[in-house]
């Protein structure tokens, strides 16, 4: 009998990465008030996502990755800090600033690369080393962290 895969924290993270990519594209192509609204939605999602990852996912990844865990997670955390600084600078500039779109594109490229590293280095290893029940439990904790 085939076991059905229950939704777990990796599924949630992958879905959010997809939502973040879509929002970057929406901000890049929107104009005026819609651009501002999409950007604020992006800021909110990135902030919540990164905070929940720091509280729930990265600690588990440190353990799952063994000896290499601290280096990998510390690198991802530094990338996240840089991204949040760049996001705050964009927020300060405002969507109407002439340099906004170029800076947004640079941030998007950095975040897409960051997400690819997380997916390849952390998420794959989490699935390989952490039991499915624990990954499902982490989903509840991750979602609770997002709702704070």
Secondary structure, 3 states (H helix, E strand, C coil): CCCCCCCCHHHHHHHHHHHHHHHHHHHHHCCHHHHHHHHHHHHHHHHHHHHHHHHHHHHHHHHHCHHHHHHHHHHHHHHHHHHHHHHHHHHHHCCCCCCHHHHHHHHHHHHHHHHHHHHHHHHHHHHHHCCHHHHHHHHHHHHHHHCC
